[in-house]
């Protein structure tokens, strides 16, 4: 690599921020231009890296206003502060592994760009020479991609569990997936002090001997060794010896096996101890072939397995489907997606094959759907939707789509209108996907102004069913009282999901017993500061995310000449820099809000009095026990009573005037240090000169005051009530009640079909009013497909993150009865469906895993498809699956009468 001179701060003197930036930039450019396989990169925490970026770019930054007051940041540490030593502790587990063969373990769910940055070795060395710190987290560059010519940093090497038989020893190790089986064999012998000529190693997935690992030159990646997999280290004849690095183990094992020895001996006891039965994909029968995980591709593998095991698709793509490919369809993928899927399906149904790496299919997928490129985890249902739509367009039998204008129902019979809509749809869309998966539902819109009813019949490919009410949402807000009469308390209210801020304020006002002379100020709090004031009553509640933090402040109704007082809490935090420890005032806790009259001149004492009133509920009882304070016993009793109330309840009785006066006197004796931020961003000490007037601009509407909490003051106040605001909606583990009362699939279906108002973004153009209206909408099933795909909407979005709904769902495996949900009364047959496949999602968002449960109709037996590993499962295991997408197939020839009964309630539970 190109030599780049590096100097330490001790040799060259401390560099300026600009000099550091330029030097690191030059080193990085040179390193990246010459990077190759085998190079070393280093993880560094995003938090420290961002601090350093701000430090070295302080002269280039443009100050922008993000909507919050600049006054609130006047005394914060700016980007000019040089970072302390590198601290990667937030990337690693607190407890260092006792197993020296694993080393320092980083958290399993880290994301590049969010949690860490990867630095070339030369960049890390230079930063380390300036700042020191650690721990050092080195990772190697490996080849990846379809052609193995792309370079990637292996942030998570394979973590393998070595199990020794017959000794019973075990040890965990970290090893690159690009290392050879021979290197794994060597390291296993080294760890357990074994003679290599007496050792065989096995692919021991699920505690079953899948394959003898005898090709010492083969990489672990090519051998399909997965993360956290077990490797069996088998000691033949129980001989222990010194370390030997020969490849004799391969010859020894192969020779003994060829002589007819039982491959499960002498480890048979270990196999039987776990009682695991499995089906190896090596040499499997038709339909029992797995897909290699290419790196977070379980989302793709699970969806593919469900599609290829749909009987209609399996038959279609195993025959001559190419003649139906629409090569000229501008909406299609020039037939390439259909070809790639067809070839993959044929391989998966070919007898006697090993597990297949779906590299070619993934490459085609990335070409036409860049959102699924790379090796990050994605949503299995989103991929499924893309595949169904893409395959339909590639296989559309309609070569020239006619333009057809839809007619309004105009009072015609539903059957006539529905058939007309379906005929128009088929005239433009005709494929195996339409034949198998598409149905039709009736959509009824009613204008709220003229009551015009509009009926359309639209096609659907799958049903996305909500798992909770789509019309309302719960929002938790912490309510504060500015007059010191009550403790803050969390208030949870139910509001329209697509409502406005006025709906939230109205619900809060009723819940917290707002007085006639009071009003609520609703504020979003972030990083211990006021982020935004939700003052416009028409602000949509959709702008409030589930992970936001909201506070509402009860203040007197504003009159003329009134200022809003914003109280920001600060406390000292220690930072180490250049071997020096310094203290800085940093915001913490929840800011408070009040109002102060400015009819007369405002003095420093006036502001002190108002702040005293705001903080009075937090004063500890023992802090009021002063000999020189009148009515101290009364104050102590009042304080004790208030603090004994539950955290979710306000104090029953407000403090009396005499109690307030005594409390103010106690607070005055404590001499709270207050800093007022003036219009020039200078801080004025309010603890002296109480009679001095405050100069304010005539246009000022608010003032900002800091209260600096020393350790002594923190001991006198119970501030935990305002330290951490609850989120608007807190996601957490399913409670016991939810586990015992699962949600019925029929309930989800009814929530999907019920009438509800359109959201403002989907306003409808009324044909009679000739204006856009926020109409009410109702859905009914009309025409059901042969294969019904049901998506359980377990994920919700807040900001750029997903949340997972931990909800149990009762879903029937047999006889899903949709008869009563079909509006079309022409059919006399019951609409029954049988479950034959489903995708599952286990774990959380950062480290979740997808699998598929599939019933082979020829065998009438269920199997679990976990990437390349397949095992038979019972129907009882399917009942408790973490179902995400359900695949139902219509039961033919049931001959049941339409009035044959209501859906049974004996369904099965599913958890996500």
N, C-alpha and C positions, 0 to 999 in steps of 0.2 A: 504494500500500500504506500501511497505517497507520504513521505516524512513531513510531519508538521511539528514545528517546535512548540514545546509546552514549557511554561514556566510557572512555578508555584508562587504563592503570595509572599513566601519568605524570601525567595531568591530575587524576585523582580520588584518587590514592593506591592502593596495592595493596588489593584487596577481599578480604574473608574468603571462605573456600570457600562458605559459605551464600549470601553476596551474589552470587558468581559464578553459583551454581546457579539462583537465583531470576531473575537478569537474563537468562540464556540461555534459561530456560524461557519467560519472557514474550516474548522476541524470537521464539522458535521457534513459539509458539502463534499469534502475529500473522502470521508469515510463511506458515505452512501454511494459515491460514484465507484468505489472499488470493493463494495461488499460482495462476499461470495459464501458458498456453503462452508460451514464450519466456523465462521466468524462468531464472536461473542457479543451479545447485547446485554444491557443491564436494565432492570426495572427500577424506576424511581417514582415515588408517589406523586400523583397529579397535583396534590395540594402544595407540596414544596416547589414543584416545577412551575406552577402558575405564579407563585410568589416571586420566584426568580425572574420569570418573564416580565412581570410588572416592574420589578426592580431595575432591570437593564433596559427597559423601554420607556422609562418615565419621561424622557425628553421628547419621545415621539407620540405619546398618547394624546388623543383628543378627548377632552372631558365632555361627556354626554350626560344629559338629564334623563334618567329612567322613570321619571314621574314622581320620585320621592324628593323631599326637601333637602337641598344641599346643606342647610343649617344643621340637620341631624347628623351630618358626617364631619362636622368641623374639627372635632378633636380625635378622630380615628387615626390609626396608624396608616400612613399613605404608602404608595408604591416605592417611595424613596428609601424605605427601611431595608437594609441589607438582610437577606435571609440568615437564619441561624443554621447550624449544622444539618446535614441531610438526615431526615428521620423517616425511615420506611416502616416504622412499627405498625402503621395502620394497614399494611399489606400482608402482614404475617399473623399467624395465630399467637396468642399470648404465651401459651405453654410451648416451649421448644420440645420437639420430639426427642424421646429418650433413645430412639433408634438412630444410630449414627449413619446408617445406610440410607436414610431418607433425607436427613439434613433439615434445613430451615424450610418449613411448609408455609406457602402463601395461601390465602383464602381461596376457596374453590370457585367463587362467582365474580372474580374481578373482571372488569371490562377495560380495554385499552381506550384511552381518551377520557374516560370517566374516573377511573381509579388510579391508573398508572400510565406512564410514558416509557417507551423503549428507547434507550440511548446507545449509540455505538460505543464500543469499548474506549475509543480515544476520547470521546466526549465525557464519558463517565470518569475516566482517569483525571481529566483536567478539572472537572467540577469537584471531584473528591480531594484533589490536591489543594483546592481553595477552601473547601468547607468542611471536609471530613464527614464523620457520621456513619450511617449505615442502618441496618445490616446490608451487606453486598448481596445482590440477587442476580446472578449471572445466568444467561440462557443462550443456547446455541442456535445458529441459523441452519435450517434444513431445507431440502428440496421438497416441493409439494406441487399440487395441481395435476391436471390430467396428463400432461406430458412430463411431469416431474422436473420441469425446468424453472418453475416459479420458486422464489425464495421466501421463506417465512420463519419467524422466530418461534421456536417451540417453547412457549411460556409454560405449558403444563406437560412435562415429560410423563411417560407412563408410570403410574404407581402400581406396583405388582406385589402380591402377597405370596411369598415362597413358603410352601408347606413341605416338610421333609418327612418321608416315610421310609422305614417304620419307626424312626426315632420320635417323631411328633413335634420336632422343633418348627418354628416359624419365624419369619422376618419380612418386613416390608422394605422395598427398595424403590428408588426412582431411576429410570433408565429411558433413554431416547428411543422412540419408536423406529428410528433409523439405525439403531444398533443391531448387530447380528445375533442370531440364536447362539452362536459360539461365544459371544461376549456375555450374554446372559448366563450361559452355562459356566463360564469361567468365574463370574462374580458369585454365582450361587455356591460353587465349590470353595471360593475364598471366604465367604461369609461363614459357612458351616464347617470349615476345615476338613473338606472331603477330598479324596483322591478322584480326579476327574475321570479316570478310566473305569470307575465303579459307579458312575452316576448317569442316569437318564433324566431328562426333563420332559414334562407333558403339558400340553394345553389342557388345563383343568377347570374349564368354565363350568360353573354350577356344580363343582365337585364331581364332575364326570370326566373320564379320560376321553377327550375328543380326538386328540392326535398326538403321536410321538414327535417331539421336535428334534429331528435328527439331522436336518440340513443346516449345518453350522454356518454356511455363508448366506443364508436367507435372512432378510431383515424381519424384525418383529412386526412391522407394518404389513409386509407381504404375508406373514403368517396369521394375520387377522387377530393379533393380541390387542385386547381392549383395556381401557383405563380400569383400575381396581380389579383386575382379573386375577384369579388364583393360578399359580404355576406349581405343579407337583414335582418336587425333587426326589426322585426315587433312587435309594441307595441299594444296589444289587448285592445280595449275599451279606448285607449289613457290615460291609468292610469299610473302616475308616482309615485314612492315611494322610500323607502329606499332600500339599498342593501340587497338582500337575496340570499343565496347560495344553495337553495333547487333545486330539479329537477322537481318542479311543473310545469315548463313551458312546458315540454314534455307532461304531462298528460292533461294540459289545452288545448294546441293546438290540440292534438289528439282527445279530446272529442268534441271540437267545430267542427272540420272537419268531424267527424263521424256523426254529426247532420245535415250534408248537407250544411254547409256554403260554399260559393264560395271561393276556395283557392286563388283566385287572389284579393280578397278584404280583408282589405281596401287598399292594395297597388296597386290597379288597375290603379290609376292615374299615379303612377310612371312607371309602365310597359308601358302604352300607350304613355307616354311623350317621350320615346326613340324610339318608332316605330320600335322595333326589332322583327322580326318573326324568330322563330327557330324550330328545330326538336330535341326533347330530345332523346338521345339514350337509355333512360330507357323505355323498352317496345316498341322498334321500330319495324318496319316491316322488311321484308327480304331485305338484302343489305344495310340497314341504321343503322349499328352498328359501334360504334367508338372503338378506341384503347386507353387505358390509356397511358399517358406519364409517363414512369418509371424513368424519369430523363434524359433530353436531347435525348429522343428516337423519337422525331418528324421526324428525317431523316428516321428512319426505318418504322414508321407508315405510312408516306405518300407513300413510295415505295410499301409497302404491299397492301395498299388499291387500288393502281392502278393495281397491278397484280391480286388481287382477284376479281376485277371488269372487268377483261378481259373476255368476254363471253366464249371463248374457254376454258380457265383455270377453270372458275367457273363450267362449265358443267363437265369437266374431273375429277376434284378433288372431286366433290360431288357424282360421281359414284364410281365404284370399281377400283380405280387406283392402289391399292396395288399389284395387280397381275403383274404390269409392273415394279415394283421396281427391280433394278439390285443390288442384295445384294453383289455380288462378284466383282463389278467394282473397280479396284484399284485406279481409278481416281475419284471415287465418295466418298460419305460420308456415306457409308454402309446403305443407305436408310433412315437415321435418319432425314436429312434435308427435304426430301420429305414427310415423315410422319408428322413432326412438322408443315410444311407448310399446308399440307392437313387438318390436324385437326384444325388449326387456321382458314383456309378458311371455313370449315364447320360451325364453331362457328359463324363466321361473317355473314353467310347466313342463320343461324337458326332464325326463327321468335320469337319475344317476348323476346329477351335477352337484358340485360343491357350491357354497355360498358365493353370490355374485357381487362384485363391486360395481355399483351403478354409475361409473364415471362418465360414460358417454351420454347417458340420459341426463345427468346433472349438468354436463357441459351444454347440452341443448337447452336445458331449462334456464341456465344462467344467460344464455344468448338472447332468449326471447322474453325472459322475466328477470331483469337485473336485480330486482328486489330480493331474489332468492340466491344471488351469487355469493361467493365467499363461503365461510364455514361458521357463520353465526347461527344461533338457534332461531327458528322462525315458527310461525303459526301453521299447524298442520291443516286446519280448515281453510285458511287463506290459500295454501298451495292446492288443496283439493278443488276449490272453486276455480282457480286458474286452469287446472288440468281439464276439468269438465268443459269449461267454456272453450279452451284452446282445441281440445279434441273434437268438439262439435264443429267448430269452424273449419278445421282441417278435413273433416269427413262430411261436410254439408253436401248433400246430393243435389242441392239447388245451385246451378251454375250461374244463372242470371236472375237476380232477385227482382220481382215486379214491385212497383210502387203501389201500395194499397192504402187508401185513406179510410180510417176507422169511422164508422157511423155511430151516432149516439143511440142509446136504447129506445128513446122516445116511446116508452110504454109497451114495447114489444115483449113477448114472453121471454123469460130468462133463457130457456132452452135454445130458442132461435138465436138470440144474441150471442150466447156462449159458443154455439157451433160456428157462427160466422167469424167470431174472433179467432177460434182455433184453426179454422180453415185458412184464414189470412196468415196466421203464424206459420202453419205448415207450408204454405206457398213460398215462404222465405227461409224457413228453417226445417230441414229434414235430414236427420242423421241418426246413427245408432244411439247417440246420447239422448236425443229427443225421444226416440222410441222407448228407451228404458227409464230415463230419470226425470223427464219433464212432466209436470202436471199443470193444473190451471186453478186459479182461485178467483172468486168474485169479489170485486172491490166496490164498495158503496160510499159515495161522498155526498154530504148534505151541506148546502150553503147555510151559514148561520144567519144570513140577512134575508134572502128571498125563499129559503127552504127548498131550493131546487135540488132534486135528487139525481145524481149521475151514477150510472152503473157501467163498469167495464169488467172484462174478463182477461186477466193477465197470466202469462205462463210463469212457472217457477221451476228451478232446478233442485233446490233444497229448501228446507224450512229452518230458519234460525230462531230458536225459541228462547225467550228471556227467562232468567232464573229468579228474577225479583220484579216487583211492580215497575212498570215503565211509565206510570203516570205521576208518581210522587217520589220524593227522595228525603232522606233524613239529613239534617245539617246540625252540627254541634257548634255552638258559639259560647264563649266565655263572657259573662256579663259582669261589668264593674260599675260600682257606684262612686261618683266623684265627691259625694258629701261625707264619705267615711261612715255611713250608717250601716253598711253590710259588707260581708266578705265577698270576694268574687266567687261565682259558681258557674259550672258548665250547664248550659241549657240546650237540650236537643229538641228540635221541632220538625214537623213534617210539612213540606211545602210542595207545590206543583213542580214537577221535574223541569218543565219548560217555562217556569214562572219568572217573575221579575223581583228585583230587590225589595220593592214595596210589599210583596207577599211575605218575604222573610222578616222584614221589620215588623209587619203586622202580627205575624205569628209569635215573634219574640216579645212584642209589647204585651200580648195577652198572657204569655207564659210567665213573664217576670213581673207581672202586676205593675205596669208602668202607670205613674200618676198623671193626672190631667196637666200638671204644670211641668212635666218632664218630657224629654224626647231622647231617642237613641241615636248615637253616632256609631255607624257600623264601619269597621276598619279591618283591612287585611294586614296582619303582622308577619314580618319575615326578618330573620336575623336580628331579632330584638328591637326592630325599628318599625315605624309606620310605613308600610309598603304603598298602600293606596286607601283613600277614603271612598266608600261606596255610597256616595251622596245622591247620585242620580237614581230616582225610584224606578226608572225604566231599564236599568242595567240587567241583562239576562243572567239568570242564575247559572246558566251553562258556563259562564266565565269563572265561576267559583269551582275549583277542582277539589277532589276528595282529599288531597294531601295539603291543602291550604290550612292556615290557622287564622280564625276570625275572632275578633273581640268586639263587644258592643258596650258603649259607655252611656250610662244614664246621667244626663246633665239637664239643668233647667232649660226650658225653652228659650232660645236666644232672643234677646231684645236688642234695641239699638245700642251701639257703643259697648259691645261685648267682645272680648278676645277669647280665643281657644288656647288653653294652656296645655302644651304637650310636654309630659314629664318622661325623660329618658333615664333609665338606670344604668350606672356604670360601676364596675369594680376592677381592681387591679389584677393584671395577669403578668406573670413573670416570663421573660424570654431571655434565652442565652445567645449572645452574639459576640464573636471574637473573644471568647473566654470571659465575657462580662455578662452579668445578670442584671437586666434592667426591668423595671415595672412600667406597664402601660395601662392606661384606663381604657377598658373595652366595654361596649354595651352588653348587657345581659338582662334576663328576665323579660317581662312584658311591659311596654310603655303604658303610661296612664294618661287619661285625658280629662280635662275639666274646663270650666269657663270662668272668666274673671271680668267683673264689670270695670269699664274704663270711663264711666261718667265723670269721675273725678281723677285727680292725678294718682297714678299707680306708683306706690313706693316698693322698696325692696321688702319691707315688712309685710305688705299686702300679699306678695307672692309667697313669702314664707308661710303665712297663715293658711293660704289655700293649699299649699303642698302638705302642711301639717294635717289638714283635714283629710286629704286624700290618703295619707299613709297611716292614719290613726287605727284602722282595723288590724294592721299587721304588728302593732306594738305588743311585745310579750308582756304578760301580766306582771312578771317580776320586775320589769323595767319601770313600772309605775309606782313601785313601793319605795317612795321617798318621804322622809320625815317632814319635808317642808312643802309637800303638795297636799292641798286640802282635798277632803273626800277621797282619799286614796283607797279606802276599803271599798267604796262604791265602785270606783274605777276598776279595781282588781276583780270584783265580782262580775262586773259587766264584761270585762275582757275574757274572763274564764268562761262565762256563758257563751260568748260568741265563738270562742275557739273550740268549745265542746260540740258545737253544731257540726253536722256532717258536711263534707267538702262540697256536696252538691246542693246544699241548702243555704239560703241567705239567713242572716240573724233575724229572729222574730221581731225584735223591737229595736228601732233606731236609738242611737245614743241621745240622751237628753242634752239640753244646752249646757247645763252645769258640768256634765260629764265631758262634753266636748271641750269646754274651756279648760278643765283640769288636764285633759289629755294634751291640749295644745301647750299648756304650761310645761308638762313633762317633756314634750318634744322640743320645746325651746331650750330646756336645760341640756338636752342631748346635742344641741348645736349641729343640726344637719348641714353638711356642706352642700350648698346649692350654687350652680353656675348658670347664669343667663347668657344665651347666645344673642348678641346684638346684631344689627343689620350689616355690620362689617365682618361678621363671623368671629368676632372677638368674644371671649368669655368673661363675664363680670361676676365677681364673687358676691353672693347675696347674703353671706353669713355675717357681714359687717355693714354698718351704716344703714340700719333698718329704715331710717326716716328719709333716706335719699330717694328722689324721684327717678323713675325709669323713663328714659327718653325713647319714644317709639315713633316710627314713621306714621304719618296720617293715614296711609293706605294699608297699614299692617292689620291682618286679621287673626294672626296667631303668634305665639311666642314659644320658644323652645327652652326648656330648663333641664339641666343635668343634675342628678343627685348621685354623688360619689359615695359608694358604700365601702367604708373601711371594715376591717374584720371586727373591730369593736362594735360598730353599729349593727353588723349582721348578727351579732350575738344578742342584740336587744330587740330585733324584729324577726318575725316568722315570715320570711319572704317566699317560702316554697309554694304558697298559693298563687304566685304570679310568675314562677320561674319557667314552667313549661305549659304551653297552651295545648289542649287536645286538637287533633286534626278534625277537619270537617266531617270526615267519615273514616273511622279507624278500621283497617282490615287486620284481622287476626285469626287465630285458630277457631275452628267451629266449636261452639259451646255444646254442652251435653244435650240441651233441649233440641238443638238443631239435629243432633245425631239420632235422637229417638223419634223425631218427627220429620222424616225426609219429605222432599217435595215430589209430588206426583207428576209424571210426564204429561198426563192429561191436564193438570193445572197449568203447566207451562204452555201447552197448546191453546188453552182457553185464554191465557193472557196475551198470546200472539194474535188471536182472532178477535178479541173484544173491541168494541168501539172506543176510540180515543181521538182527541184533537190532533191535527197535524202540527208539527213544529213550525215556527215562523219561516224557517229556511225552505220548507216544502209547501208554501202557500199555493193554493189551487186557483186557477182561472175559471171562475164561474161562467158558464156559457150564457146564462140569463142576465146576470149583473154586468158582465163584460169587465169585471174587476177581480183582482186577486184576493182570495179569501182564505182565512185560516179555518178550513172546514173540518168537520168531524169525519172520521174514516172507520169503516168496519170491513173486516175480511171474512170470507167463508170459503171453505174448500169446495171445489166444484168437480174437477177431473183429477183423479189420483193416478200417479205413475206406477209402473211395474216395480220399480225400486225406489223406495222413499228414503231420502237422506235427511237426517235430522241433526242439526247442529245445536248443541247446548251452549248458550252464550255465557261461558264461564269467565271471560276476561272483560274487564272494563278499563277505560283509559282515564288517566289524570295526568295532565301535562304531557310529557313525552314518555311516560311510563305506563306499563300495564299492571293491573291488579287482578288477582285470581280470586274468584268467588268460591269459597269452600262450602259448597252446598251439596247435600245428599239429594239424589233424584231417584225416585222409584220408576223404573222402566220395565215393561213386560218383555220377556224373551219370546213367549208364545202369545199369539192372538192379541196383538195390538189392534184394538177395535176402533176404527174411525168412522163407523157408520153414522153416528149421530152428529158428526161434524161436517158431513157432506151436504151442501145445500141442494144439489141435483137430486131430485126425487124419482128420476126415470129408472134407476137401477133398483132391482129388488134383491140383489145380493148384498150380504154383509161385507163390509170392507175390512178384511182381516189381513194382518201382516205378521211375518215371522222374522225375528232378528237372526242375521247370519254373519255380521261383522261389526266391529266397532273399533275406533281408535281411543286410546287412553292417554291421559297426561298425569304424570306423577311428579310430586315435588313442587318447588316454587318457580318463580319466573326466571331467576338467574341460573338455576341448576336443574331445571325440570327435564323430564325424559318422556318420550312418546313410545308406546308399544301398540300392537294390534291384537285383538282376539278375533279369531276367524273360525267358523264352522265349515269344515269340508263336507259338502252335501253328500258326496259319494260314501264317505265313511260315517257320516252323521256324528262327528266327534269334533270337539272344540280344541283349538291349539292357540298357544301364546306365541306370537311372532315378535321377538325382541332383537331387532336388527338381524344378525346372522345366526342367532340361536333360536331354536324352535323347541317347544315342549308341549306335551298334551296337558290339558287342564280340564277340570270338571265344570259342569254347568253352574255349580254353586260358586266357583271362583269368578265366573262371568257375572254373577249377580252382584258381586261386591266390587266390580271393576270401577276404575276412575274414568268413567266414560266421558268422552268429549264429542265425538261424532258417531251417530248410530246409523247402521245400514239395515233397512227392513225390506223384505221381498214379499210381494203380494201372494197370499195363499189362494191357489187356483181351485175352482170346482168345489167350494165348500157347501154350496147349495142351501145355505141357511137363509131363513126368511129375514127380511129387512128388520122386522120388529123383534128380532131374536134376543134381545136383552141389552142391558147397559154394560159398559166396560167394567171388568172386574177390578177389585181393589187389591188383589193379591199380587202386586208387582214387586219388582226387585230394586234394591237400593244401589245407588251409585254415588261415589264421592269423587270430587276433583281435588 
